[in-house]
Amino acid sequence: MALHRNDLPADVLNLLAQGTVIPAHPLALNAERQFDRRRQRALTRYYVDAGAGGLAVGVHTTQFAIRERGLYETVLRAAAEDRAAWTQRPMAMVAGLCGPTAQARAEAQTAVGLGYHAGLLSLAALASASEDELIAHCEAVAQEIPLIGFYLQTVVGGPILSSDFWRRFASIPNALAIKVAPFNRYRTLDVVRGVVDARAEERVFLYTGNDDHIVLDLALPFRAQRDGQPVDLRFRGGLLGHWSVWTARAVEQLARIKAELAAAGGHLSPELLALDARVTDCNSAFFDVRNNFHGCIAGCHEVLRRQGLLEGIWCLDPAEGLGAGQAAEIDRVYRQHGADLSDDAFVRQNLDRWLA
């Protein structure tokens, strides 16, 4: 049965509107590169207890190759069941959708059947299509599930999309949100302008995926013009691969940003603004920027391995691993930022319970 945004539980819709932390859920594998159900469950429990407001499953961080291995439904089902068994509080469950239209619609139907609330639609497989064709694709998939648009950076296959594309996307009745992740300020502003032009700023929620500017995306207003008047938009929260690690601290950071914005005058402290550069520095190591993002999944695995949540950093593709010098870079950011930005102590206190 198709799902429309009007059918979503009110508490889930309110959660997304207010803004929350949605980590991209990694895939736990054993040394034989087989699905490790126990550690996958532990990861889900970790994100719940860290205070995440949702989970994104079947996305890039989960590894798109789960589809080729016949694991897509298995992994989505595991996250949905484990979350429901661990907490009764509302959480937004987001399923990654990709491929040609028929595939994306079939994945959306699977997700709806498992109780997911929205689909994060990757357009990488249609990168050579025209914007008319891409909009037709989005409209077709939106018939199945509320959509979260995805502006994916070009280095990992995302197409360049105009502000007019985002205007048309935001005008789709079942559009719910947009994950803005081009890692490019000009293209980020194209999304803002498109949403404003569609008069959808109260209906389509912006979530940052710009791992190079997480804190500032969340802290600063984005201004566009409409009918000769300024219109300000804010990112409500984030849907991030970076937030698959040190998640408890990410929850604290978003809460701190909201608190400072809500305080008298809404002035942001210099310490909070400086946090943007520190978080970005950590991301440069976790995402292997030095090697053009080669180890962006394995780097997050390495942090989770050091914490004991994962047994190893194995990916489905044996060619995926840490980039040259990446382990040393992770060592560096641990030394320079780990004291207050890592959540290692939180993980140590709970790891046995999550693995039980």
C-alpha positions as CSV (number, residue, x, y, z in Angstrom):
1,M,0.0,0.0,0.0
2,A,1.3,3.4,-0.9
3,L,2.2,5.9,1.9
4,H,1.6,9.6,1.7
5,R,3.1,12.2,4.0
6,N,-0.4,13.0,5.4
7,D,-0.5,9.4,6.6
8,L,2.7,9.7,8.7
9,P,2.3,9.5,12.5
10,A,2.0,13.1,13.8
11,D,4.9,12.6,16.2
12,V,7.2,11.5,13.4
13,L,6.2,14.4,11.2
14,N,6.7,16.8,14.1
15,L,10.1,15.3,14.9
16,L,11.3,15.9,11.3
17,A,9.9,19.4,11.3
18,Q,11.6,20.3,14.6
19,G,14.9,18.9,13.4
20,T,16.7,15.8,14.6
21,V,19.9,13.7,14.2
22,I,19.5,10.9,11.6
23,P,22.7,8.8,11.3
24,A,23.3,6.8,8.2
25,H,23.4,3.2,9.4
26,P,26.5,1.2,8.5
27,L,26.6,-2.5,7.6
28,A,28.2,-4.9,10.1
29,L,30.1,-7.8,8.5
30,N,32.3,-10.6,9.9
31,A,35.7,-11.6,8.6
32,E,34.0,-13.6,5.8
33,R,32.2,-10.5,4.7
34,Q,28.9,-12.0,5.8
35,F,26.1,-10.1,7.6
36,D,26.9,-9.9,11.3
37,R,23.4,-9.8,12.8
38,R,24.6,-9.4,16.4
39,R,26.7,-6.3,15.7
40,Q,24.2,-4.8,13.4
41,R,21.7,-5.0,16.3
42,A,24.3,-3.4,18.6
43,L,24.7,-0.5,16.2
44,T,21.0,0.2,16.1
45,R,20.8,0.1,19.9
46,Y,23.7,2.5,20.0
47,Y,22.0,5.0,17.8
48,V,18.8,4.8,19.8
49,D,20.5,5.2,23.1
50,A,22.7,8.0,21.8
51,G,19.4,10.0,21.2
52,A,19.2,9.8,17.4
53,G,15.8,10.9,16.1
54,G,15.8,8.5,13.2
55,L,17.8,6.0,11.2
56,A,18.7,6.0,7.5
57,V,19.2,2.4,6.2
58,G,20.1,1.1,2.8
59,V,21.9,4.3,2.0
60,H,25.5,4.9,0.8
61,T,26.9,4.2,4.3
62,T,25.0,0.9,4.4
63,Q,26.8,0.1,1.1
64,F,24.7,0.1,-2.1
65,A,26.1,-3.4,-2.8
66,I,23.6,-4.9,-0.3
67,R,21.2,-5.0,-3.3
68,E,23.5,-7.2,-5.4
69,R,24.0,-9.5,-2.4
70,G,20.2,-9.9,-1.8
71,L,20.5,-8.1,1.6
72,Y,18.4,-5.0,1.0
73,E,15.2,-6.3,2.7
74,T,17.2,-8.2,5.3
75,V,19.1,-5.1,6.5
76,L,16.0,-2.8,6.5
77,R,14.0,-5.4,8.4
78,A,16.7,-5.8,11.0
79,A,16.9,-2.1,11.7
80,A,13.1,-1.7,11.9
81,E,12.7,-4.7,14.2
82,D,15.7,-3.9,16.4
83,R,14.6,-0.3,16.9
84,A,11.1,-1.2,17.7
85,A,12.3,-3.8,20.3
86,W,14.7,-1.3,21.9
87,T,12.5,1.8,22.3
88,Q,8.9,2.9,22.1
89,R,9.8,6.6,21.4
90,P,9.0,7.9,17.9
91,M,11.8,7.7,15.4
92,A,11.9,8.6,11.7
93,M,12.8,5.5,9.7
94,V,14.3,6.4,6.3
95,A,15.0,3.8,3.6
96,G,17.6,4.4,0.9
97,L,16.2,4.1,-2.6
98,C,18.2,3.9,-5.8
99,G,18.4,2.6,-9.4
100,P,16.1,3.0,-12.3
101,T,12.5,3.8,-11.7
102,A,11.2,0.3,-11.5
103,Q,13.9,-0.7,-9.0
104,A,13.4,2.4,-6.9
105,R,9.6,1.9,-6.7
106,A,10.0,-1.7,-5.7
107,E,12.4,-0.7,-3.0
108,A,9.9,1.9,-1.8
109,Q,7.2,-0.7,-1.6
110,T,9.5,-2.9,0.4
111,A,10.3,-0.1,2.8
112,V,6.6,0.8,3.3
113,G,5.8,-2.8,4.0
114,L,8.5,-2.8,6.7
115,G,7.1,0.3,8.4
116,Y,9.5,3.0,7.0
117,H,8.3,6.5,6.9
118,A,10.3,8.0,4.0
119,G,12.6,7.2,1.1
120,L,16.0,8.9,0.5
121,L,16.2,8.9,-3.3
122,S,19.6,8.7,-4.9
123,L,19.8,9.9,-8.5
124,A,23.3,8.6,-9.2
125,A,22.1,5.8,-11.4
126,L,20.3,8.4,-13.7
127,A,23.1,10.9,-13.6
128,S,23.1,11.3,-17.4
129,A,19.3,11.9,-17.6
130,S,17.7,15.3,-18.3
131,E,16.1,17.2,-15.4
132,D,12.7,16.5,-17.0
133,E,13.4,12.8,-16.8
134,L,14.7,13.1,-13.3
135,I,11.5,14.9,-12.1
136,A,9.4,12.2,-13.8
137,H,11.4,9.6,-11.9
138,C,10.9,11.4,-8.6
139,E,7.2,11.8,-9.2
140,A,6.8,8.1,-10.0
141,V,8.7,7.0,-6.8
142,A,6.7,9.5,-4.8
143,Q,3.6,7.6,-5.6
144,E,4.9,4.9,-3.2
145,I,6.5,6.7,-0.3
146,P,7.2,10.3,1.0
147,L,10.4,11.4,-0.6
148,I,13.6,12.9,0.7
149,G,15.5,14.4,-2.2
150,F,19.2,13.8,-2.2
151,Y,21.7,16.3,-3.7
152,L,24.7,13.9,-3.8
153,Q,28.2,15.3,-4.3
154,T,29.5,14.7,-7.9
155,V,32.7,12.9,-6.7
156,V,30.5,9.9,-5.7
157,G,28.2,10.0,-8.8
158,G,25.7,12.7,-8.1
159,P,24.4,14.9,-11.0
160,I,24.6,18.7,-10.9
161,L,21.0,19.9,-10.4
162,S,19.7,23.4,-11.0
163,S,17.6,25.5,-8.6
164,D,14.7,24.9,-11.0
165,F,15.0,21.2,-10.5
166,W,14.7,21.7,-6.8
167,R,11.7,24.0,-7.3
168,R,10.0,21.3,-9.3
169,F,11.0,18.6,-6.7
170,A,9.7,20.7,-3.8
171,S,6.4,21.0,-5.7
172,I,5.8,17.3,-5.6
173,P,2.9,16.7,-3.2
174,N,4.7,13.8,-1.5
175,A,8.0,15.5,-1.1
176,L,9.0,15.5,2.5
177,A,12.5,16.8,2.9
178,I,15.8,17.3,1.0
179,K,19.2,16.0,2.1
180,V,21.6,18.7,0.8
181,A,25.0,17.0,0.3
182,P,26.8,18.5,-2.7
183,F,29.7,19.6,-0.4
184,N,29.4,22.9,-2.3
185,R,28.0,26.2,-1.1
186,Y,26.8,27.4,-4.5
187,R,24.8,24.2,-5.1
188,T,23.5,24.3,-1.5
189,L,22.1,27.8,-2.2
190,D,20.5,26.4,-5.4
191,V,18.4,24.1,-3.2
192,V,17.5,26.9,-0.9
193,R,16.4,29.1,-3.8
194,G,14.4,26.2,-5.4
195,V,12.5,25.5,-2.2
196,V,11.7,29.2,-1.7
197,D,10.6,29.5,-5.3
198,A,8.2,26.6,-4.8
199,R,6.8,28.3,-1.7
200,A,7.6,25.0,0.1
201,E,9.8,26.2,3.0
202,E,7.3,25.1,5.6
203,R,6.4,21.8,4.0
204,V,9.8,20.5,2.7
205,F,12.4,20.2,5.4
206,L,16.1,20.8,4.7
207,Y,18.5,18.4,6.3
208,T,22.2,18.8,5.9
209,G,24.4,16.2,4.4
210,N,27.2,18.6,3.9
211,D,29.8,16.9,6.0
212,D,32.2,19.7,5.4
213,H,30.0,22.3,7.1
214,I,27.7,20.5,9.5
215,V,27.7,22.9,12.4
216,L,27.3,26.1,10.2
217,D,24.6,24.5,8.1
218,L,22.6,24.0,11.3
219,A,23.5,27.3,12.9
220,L,23.1,29.9,10.2
221,P,20.0,31.1,8.3
222,F,20.0,30.8,4.5
223,R,18.3,33.8,2.8
224,A,16.7,33.9,-0.6
225,Q,14.5,36.5,-2.3
226,R,10.8,36.0,-3.4
227,D,8.5,38.6,-4.7
228,G,11.1,41.2,-3.7
229,Q,11.1,40.1,-0.1
230,P,13.7,38.1,1.9
231,V,12.8,34.6,2.9
232,D,15.0,32.8,5.5
233,L,15.3,29.0,5.7
234,R,17.1,26.9,8.2
235,F,18.3,23.4,8.1
236,R,16.2,21.4,10.6
237,G,18.7,18.7,11.3
238,G,21.1,16.4,9.6
239,L,21.1,13.0,7.8
240,L,24.7,12.2,7.7
241,G,27.2,9.4,7.3
242,H,29.5,11.4,9.6
243,W,26.9,11.0,12.4
244,S,27.2,7.2,12.2
245,V,30.1,7.8,14.6
246,W,30.4,9.8,17.8
247,T,26.6,10.0,17.6
248,A,25.9,10.9,21.2
249,R,28.1,14.0,20.7
250,A,26.2,14.9,17.5
251,V,22.9,14.9,19.5
252,E,24.4,17.2,22.1
253,Q,25.8,19.5,19.4
254,L,22.4,19.9,17.7
255,A,20.7,20.5,21.0
256,R,23.3,23.2,21.9
257,I,22.8,24.9,18.5
258,K,19.0,24.9,19.1
259,A,19.4,26.2,22.6
260,E,21.7,29.1,21.6
261,L,19.4,30.1,18.7
262,A,16.4,30.0,21.1
263,A,18.1,32.1,23.8
264,A,17.5,35.9,24.0
265,G,18.9,37.5,20.9
266,G,19.8,34.2,19.3
267,H,23.5,35.0,19.4
268,L,25.8,32.1,18.7
269,S,28.9,31.8,20.9
270,P,32.4,32.0,19.3
271,E,33.0,28.5,20.7
272,L,30.0,27.1,18.9
273,L,31.0,28.7,15.6
274,A,34.6,27.4,16.0
275,L,33.1,23.9,16.4
276,D,32.3,23.9,12.7
277,A,36.0,23.7,11.8
278,R,36.8,21.1,14.4
279,V,34.0,18.8,13.2
280,T,35.0,19.3,9.6
281,D,38.6,18.4,10.6
282,C,37.3,15.1,12.1
283,N,35.3,14.5,9.0
284,S,38.4,14.9,6.8
285,A,39.9,11.9,8.5
286,F,36.7,9.8,8.8
287,F,35.8,10.4,5.1
288,D,39.4,10.1,3.7
289,V,39.3,13.5,2.0
290,R,43.1,13.2,1.3
291,N,42.4,10.2,-1.0
292,N,39.3,11.7,-2.6
293,F,36.9,9.9,-0.3
294,H,38.2,6.4,-1.0
295,G,37.9,5.3,2.6
296,C,34.7,7.2,3.5
297,I,32.8,4.0,4.6
298,A,35.8,2.2,6.0
299,G,36.9,5.3,8.0
300,C,33.6,5.3,9.9
301,H,33.9,1.5,10.4
302,E,37.4,2.1,11.8
303,V,36.0,4.5,14.5
304,L,33.3,2.0,15.4
305,R,35.9,-0.8,15.5
306,R,38.1,1.1,17.9
307,Q,35.0,1.6,20.1
308,G,34.2,-2.2,20.0
309,L,30.9,-1.9,18.1
310,L,32.3,-3.5,15.0
311,E,34.7,-6.4,14.9
312,G,36.5,-5.1,11.8
313,I,36.3,-2.6,9.0
314,W,35.3,-5.1,6.3
315,C,33.1,-3.9,3.4
316,L,31.2,-6.0,0.8
317,D,33.7,-4.9,-1.8
318,P,37.2,-6.2,-0.8
319,A,38.7,-3.2,-2.7
320,E,37.0,-0.8,-0.2
321,G,39.2,-0.1,2.8
322,L,41.2,2.7,4.5
323,G,43.0,5.1,2.2
324,A,46.7,5.7,2.4
325,G,47.5,7.4,5.6
326,Q,43.9,7.4,6.8
327,A,44.5,5.5,10.0
328,A,47.2,8.0,11.0
329,E,44.7,10.9,10.3
330,I,42.1,9.2,12.5
331,D,44.8,8.9,15.2
332,R,45.4,12.6,14.8
333,V,41.8,13.8,15.2
334,Y,41.4,11.5,18.2
335,R,44.4,13.2,19.8
336,Q,43.3,16.7,18.9
337,H,39.5,16.5,19.2
338,G,38.6,13.2,20.9
339,A,38.6,14.4,24.4
340,D,35.3,16.3,24.0
341,L,34.0,15.3,20.5
342,S,34.2,11.5,20.8
343,D,31.6,9.5,22.7
344,D,34.0,6.6,23.6
345,A,33.2,6.7,27.3
346,F,29.4,6.5,26.5
347,V,30.1,3.5,24.3
348,R,32.3,1.7,26.9
349,Q,29.5,2.1,29.5
350,N,26.9,0.5,27.3
351,L,28.7,-1.8,24.9
352,D,28.1,-5.1,26.7
353,R,24.4,-4.3,26.9
354,W,24.2,-3.5,23.2
355,L,26.0,-6.7,22.3
356,A,23.9,-8.9,24.6
